Amino acid sequence: MSSRLQALWGWFDSRMPSAAEQWRLHASEYYAPKNFNFWYFFGSLAALVLVIQIVSGIFLTMHYKPDASLAFGSVEYIRREVPFGWLIAYIHSTGASAFFIVVYLHMFRAMLYGSHREPRELVWIFGVLIYLTLMGEAFFGYLLPWGQMSYWGAQVIVNLFGTVPFIGPDLALWIRGDYVVSDATLNRFFALHVIALPLVLLGLIAAHILALHDVGSNNPDGVEIKKTKGADGKPLDGIPFHPYYTVKDLVGAVVFLAIFCVVMFFAPEMGGYFLEHNNFIPADPLKTPPHIAPVWYFTPYYSILRAVPPLFNSQFPGVLAMGVAVLIFFFLPWLDRSPVKSIRYRGILYKSWLAAFVVVFIILGYLGVKPTTVWGQFGFNAFFLDTKDVATWVARLCTIVYFLFFFLMPWYTARDKVKPVPERVRPH
């Protein structure tokens, strides 16, 4: 059997010469740092969840009907009548939340150990583009069940684009394909969710990995392993990715899948955070839910949107703040001016600001799923209103801290006292 497999591989490799070379380049002879820890599981877990979502999504599209009059019924048919359809549906819905969990943890790891720093700026930029594409993919897919929260959530989010000066109404009309969320909207969101954005996502992931393997992986100490090589030309502080890290990632995948299955089988709704209760009700354009909120992974930015008071009865300042809150991640490599990369060698300033950022991000996410009653009527006078809505003021305070984390970063990272580190740990 072994000789037959080798013969088959030789036949394949002779007709596709780059196969063996690519395997050596990106696996068996790709040297990664020796000191990867727990935080380095989440990159491979994100790839695993992507595969889960693509495979489960393919099976769901076999029975789903992208028609406003049939969509909700087809989803119920999948859950109730299709053999193991309920399992596939819950795999996909749980996978959507799992995707954002591992991506958020993956991004947090980069901020912990300075993986956005030189020479990995392009790796970080591709990663942020993946994050934005994933947000679009989740938003377009959220409408497809055609439940109450899906319909009205899409209506609210698309209407936000209508607040953009001059081009807003035309932009919202172009996104919807109609004057309201309708069958035309459902069809174009289906096409974008199933075909367009997955292709973009796969291309960005390939670019992300290629850029990473060109400059090499970062590590908890910030050591550039390519700087110190032995007589054989191999990094002294590195080991081959395969088999060492493929086996290690396999262990992480087993643990992740165990947790994934527990959630999927015993708590797929996760108290209404993964699957909202209103989404089990057919969409009704004539009946607005008492509280409309996006899924949990969008709520930090939604909370920022609501925290900014309207200006001249326009919600555009909030929409602008929400957009800046996402796009500012692109500039992180140039905002961070610390002489070291890893948090192990940084001082108290960066550690404190990063901790504050994580706390306010979680608080904003929580407040985003809760209804508010008083947000001010117009202009910046709302900041001085005598309001009893504590959640509003907490959200505003958290929003200020969120932006100060980025805007003050050049100042506090440059002045932070760092621990003495070896020269090879410092950036180029």
C-alpha positions in Angstrom: 0.0 0.0 0.0 2.8 2.4 0.9 4.5 1.8 -2.5 1.2 2.4 -4.3 0.7 5.6 -2.5 4.2 6.8 -3.3 3.6 5.9 -7.0 0.4 7.8 -7.0 2.1 10.8 -5.4 4.9 10.6 -8.0 2.4 10.5 -10.8 0.5 13.6 -9.4 3.7 15.5 -8.7 5.1 14.9 -12.2 2.0 16.5 -13.6 1.8 19.3 -11.1 5.5 20.1 -10.3 4.7 22.8 -7.7 2.8 20.4 -5.4 5.7 19.0 -3.5 7.5 22.3 -3.5 4.5 24.1 -2.0 4.2 21.4 0.7 7.9 21.9 1.6 7.6 25.7 1.4 4.5 26.0 3.6 4.6 22.9 5.9 7.5 20.5 6.1 10.3 23.1 5.6 8.5 26.2 6.9 10.2 27.0 10.2 8.1 28.4 12.9 9.3 29.7 16.3 9.7 27.0 19.0 7.8 28.9 21.7 4.2 29.1 20.4 1.7 29.0 23.2 -2.1 28.7 23.7 -2.8 31.9 21.8 -1.4 30.5 18.6 -4.2 27.9 18.3 -6.8 30.4 17.0 -5.3 30.9 13.5 -5.7 27.3 12.6 -9.1 27.1 14.4 -10.3 30.0 12.2 -9.4 27.9 9.1 -11.2 24.9 10.6 -14.4 26.9 11.2 -14.2 28.2 7.7 -14.2 24.7 6.3 -17.1 23.8 8.6 -19.1 26.8 7.4 -18.4 26.1 3.7 -19.3 22.4 3.9 -22.5 23.0 6.1 -23.5 25.9 3.9 -23.3 23.8 0.7 -25.7 21.3 2.2 -28.1 24.1 3.4 -28.3 25.6 -0.1 -29.5 22.3 -1.4 -32.8 22.9 0.3 -33.0 26.6 0.9 -35.3 28.8 -1.3 -34.1 32.4 -1.8 -37.6 33.7 -2.1 -39.4 36.0 0.3 -42.5 33.9 0.4 -40.6 30.6 0.7 -37.4 31.3 2.6 -38.7 31.0 6.2 -40.6 27.8 5.3 -37.6 26.3 3.6 -35.5 26.9 6.7 -38.2 25.2 8.9 -38.3 22.4 6.3 -34.6 21.9 6.7 -34.8 21.7 10.5 -37.9 19.5 10.6 -38.1 17.3 7.5 -34.6 17.0 5.9 -32.7 14.0 7.4 -30.2 15.5 9.8 -31.2 19.0 8.5 -31.5 20.2 12.1 -27.9 19.2 12.7 -26.6 21.0 9.6 -28.5 24.1 10.5 -27.2 24.2 14.0 -23.7 23.5 12.8 -23.9 26.5 10.5 -25.5 28.9 13.1 -23.1 27.8 15.9 -20.2 28.1 13.4 -21.0 31.7 12.7 -20.6 32.7 16.3 -17.6 30.4 16.7 -15.9 32.0 13.7 -16.1 35.5 15.3 -15.0 34.1 18.7 -11.8 32.6 17.3 -11.1 35.6 15.0 -11.5 38.1 17.9 -9.1 36.0 20.0 -6.7 35.7 17.0 -6.7 39.5 16.7 -6.2 39.9 20.5 -3.2 37.6 20.3 -1.7 39.9 17.6 -2.2 42.9 19.9 -0.6 41.0 22.8 2.6 40.0 21.1 2.9 42.7 18.4 2.1 40.6 15.4 1.0 43.8 13.6 4.5 45.3 13.9 7.2 45.5 11.3 7.8 43.5 9.1 4.2 42.0 9.3 2.2 45.1 8.5 0.8 43.5 5.3 -0.1 40.4 7.2 -2.1 42.5 9.6 -3.8 44.5 6.8 -4.9 41.3 5.1 -6.2 40.1 8.5 -8.3 43.2 8.9 -9.6 42.8 5.4 -10.6 39.2 6.3 -12.4 40.6 9.4 -14.3 43.2 7.3 -15.2 40.5 4.7 -16.4 38.2 7.5 -18.6 40.9 8.9 -20.2 41.4 5.4 -20.6 37.7 5.0 -22.3 37.4 8.4 -24.6 40.4 7.7 -25.7 39.1 4.3 -26.3 35.6 5.7 -28.2 36.9 8.6 -31.1 38.0 6.4 -31.5 34.6 4.7 -33.7 32.9 7.4 -36.2 35.7 6.8 -37.3 35.8 10.4 -38.5 38.9 12.3 -35.1 39.9 13.6 -33.4 39.1 10.3 -35.8 41.3 8.4 -35.9 44.2 10.7 -32.2 44.1 11.5 -31.4 44.3 7.8 -33.9 47.1 7.4 -32.2 49.1 10.2 -28.6 48.4 9.1 -29.3 49.3 5.4 -31.1 52.4 6.5 -27.9 53.6 8.2 -26.2 53.8 4.9 -29.0 56.2 3.9 -27.7 58.7 6.4 -24.5 59.3 4.4 -24.6 62.9 3.0 -25.5 63.3 -0.7 -25.2 59.7 -1.7 -27.0 58.0 1.2 -30.5 57.5 -0.2 -29.2 56.1 -3.5 -26.7 53.9 -1.7 -29.3 52.4 0.5 -31.6 51.8 -2.5 -28.7 50.2 -4.4 -27.9 47.8 -1.5 -31.6 46.8 -1.0 -32.5 46.7 -4.7 -35.8 48.1 -3.7 -37.3 50.8 -1.6 -37.8 48.4 1.3 -36.2 45.1 2.2 -37.9 42.7 -0.1 -37.4 39.7 -2.4 -34.9 41.6 -4.4 -32.8 42.2 -1.3 -33.0 38.6 -0.3 -31.8 37.4 -3.7 -28.8 39.7 -3.9 -27.9 39.0 -0.3 -28.1 35.2 -1.0 -25.8 35.6 -4.0 -23.3 37.7 -2.1 -23.3 35.3 0.9 -23.0 32.1 -1.1 -20.8 33.1 -4.0 -19.2 36.5 -4.0 -17.9 37.0 -0.5 -16.7 33.4 0.1 -14.5 33.8 -3.0 -13.1 37.1 -1.7 -12.6 35.5 1.8 -10.7 32.6 0.3 -8.5 34.9 -1.7 -7.7 37.1 1.3 -6.9 34.1 3.5 -4.5 32.8 0.8 -2.8 36.2 0.7 -2.7 36.4 4.5 -0.9 33.0 4.7 1.5 33.8 1.8 2.4 37.1 3.4 2.9 35.4 6.8 5.1 32.7 5.4 7.2 35.2 3.5 8.2 37.2 6.6 7.8 34.4 9.2 5.6 33.9 12.2 5.8 36.1 15.3 6.1 34.6 18.7 5.5 35.5 22.4 9.0 36.8 22.8 9.1 38.8 19.6 12.2 37.0 18.4 12.9 37.2 14.7 14.0 33.6 14.1 15.3 34.4 10.6 18.0 36.6 12.0 19.8 33.8 13.7 20.6 30.7 11.6 22.8 27.8 12.0 25.5 26.4 9.7 22.8 24.5 7.7 20.9 27.8 7.1 18.0 26.8 9.3 16.8 29.1 12.1 18.2 28.1 15.5 15.0 29.2 17.3 12.7 27.5 14.8 11.2 24.0 14.2 9.4 22.7 11.1 5.7 23.5 11.1 5.0 19.9 10.1 4.9 17.6 12.0 5.3 19.6 15.2 2.7 22.3 14.9 0.3 20.3 12.8 0.1 17.7 15.6 -0.2 20.5 18.2 -3.0 22.2 16.2 -4.7 18.9 15.9 -4.9 18.7 19.7 -6.4 22.2 19.8 -8.9 21.3 17.1 -10.1 18.2 19.1 -10.7 20.4 22.2 -12.4 23.1 20.2 -14.7 20.6 18.4 -15.6 19.1 21.8 -16.7 22.5 23.0 -18.4 23.2 19.7 -20.4 20.0 19.9 -21.5 20.7 23.5 -22.8 24.1 22.5 -24.4 22.8 19.3 -26.3 19.9 20.9 -27.2 21.4 24.3 -27.4 25.2 23.8 -27.5 26.2 20.1 -29.4 29.3 20.9 -27.0 30.3 23.7 -29.8 32.2 25.6 -30.8 34.1 22.5 -27.3 35.4 21.7 -26.4 32.9 18.9 -30.0 32.5 17.7 -32.5 35.2 18.6 -36.0 34.1 19.7 -37.6 36.5 17.3 -35.9 34.8 14.3 -38.2 31.8 14.9 -41.1 34.0 13.8 -41.7 34.7 10.1 -40.8 38.2 8.9 -43.7 40.6 9.1 -43.1 44.0 7.4 -46.2 45.4 9.3 -45.0 44.4 12.8 -41.9 45.9 14.3 -40.2 44.0 17.1 -40.0 46.0 20.4 -36.2 45.9 20.3 -34.1 45.5 17.2 -30.4 44.6 17.7 -27.8 42.9 15.6 -26.1 39.6 16.5 -23.7 39.7 19.4 -20.6 40.0 17.3 -21.7 43.3 15.8 -23.1 44.8 19.0 -19.9 46.7 20.2 -20.0 48.8 17.0 -23.8 49.1 17.2 -23.4 50.4 20.8 -20.9 53.0 19.5 -23.5 54.0 16.9 -26.2 54.6 19.5 -23.8 56.3 22.0 -23.1 59.2 19.6 -26.0 61.7 19.7 -27.7 62.7 16.4 -26.7 65.9 14.8 -29.5 68.0 13.3 -31.8 64.9 13.4 -29.2 62.9 11.4 -27.7 59.7 12.7 -24.7 60.1 10.4 -22.2 61.1 13.2 -23.0 57.7 14.9 -22.6 55.9 11.6 -19.3 57.7 11.0 -18.0 56.8 14.5 -19.0 53.1 13.9 -17.1 53.0 10.6 -14.0 54.7 12.1 -14.2 52.2 15.0 -13.7 49.4 12.6 -11.4 51.0 10.0 -8.9 52.3 12.6 -7.6 48.8 13.0 -5.8 49.2 9.7 -3.5 51.9 11.2 -2.5 49.9 14.3 1.0 49.0 12.9 1.9 52.7 12.6 0.1 53.9 15.8 2.1 51.5 18.0 5.6 53.0 18.5 6.9 50.8 21.3 10.6 49.8 21.0 9.5 46.2 21.7 6.7 44.0 20.3 5.7 41.5 23.0 3.6 42.4 26.0 6.1 40.4 28.1 8.5 43.3 27.7 6.1 46.3 27.6 5.5 48.6 30.5 2.4 49.3 32.6 0.9 51.9 30.2 0.3 49.6 27.3 -0.8 46.8 29.5 -3.3 49.1 31.2 -4.7 50.6 28.0 -5.0 47.1 26.4 -6.9 45.8 29.5 -9.2 48.9 29.4 -9.8 48.3 25.7 -10.8 44.7 26.2 -13.1 45.7 29.1 -14.9 48.5 27.2 -15.2 46.3 24.1 -17.0 43.6 26.2 -19.2 46.3 27.9 -20.1 47.8 24.6 -21.0 44.4 23.2 -23.3 43.8 26.2 -25.0 47.2 26.0 -25.5 46.7 22.3 -28.0 43.9 22.8 -29.9 45.9 25.5 -32.7 48.4 24.7 -32.2 52.0 25.6 -34.8 54.7 26.1 -33.1 58.0 26.1 -30.4 58.9 23.5 -30.9 62.6 23.2 -32.9 64.4 20.6 -30.4 66.3 18.5 -26.9 67.8 18.4 -24.2 67.6 21.0 -26.6 69.2 23.6 -27.6 65.6 24.3 -24.3 65.3 26.3 -25.7 67.8 28.8 -29.2 66.5 29.2 -30.4 65.4 32.6 -31.0 61.7 31.7 -31.6 58.7 33.9 -30.4 56.3 31.3 -27.2 55.1 32.9 -26.6 52.7 30.0 -26.4 55.6 27.6 -23.7 57.3 29.6 -21.8 54.2 30.2 -21.8 53.5 26.5 -20.5 57.0 25.8 -17.7 56.7 28.3 -16.7 53.3 26.9 -16.8 54.7 23.4 -14.4 57.5 24.5 -12.0 55.0 26.0 -12.3 52.8 22.9 -11.1 55.7 20.6 -8.5 57.0 23.1 -6.8 53.6 23.1 -6.0 54.2 19.4 -5.6 57.9 19.3 -3.3 58.1 22.3 -1.3 55.0 21.3 1.6 56.9 19.7 2.0 58.8 22.9 1.8 56.1 25.6 3.6 53.4 23.6 6.6 55.7 22.9 6.8 56.8 26.6 6.1 53.4 28.2 8.9 52.0 30.2 9.9 48.7 28.8 12.0 45.8 30.3 15.5 45.3 28.9 15.5 42.7 26.2 18.0 41.1 23.9 18.8 43.0 20.7 17.2 40.3 18.5 13.8 40.9 20.3 13.7 44.5 19.1 11.9 45.5 15.9 14.0 46.2 12.8 
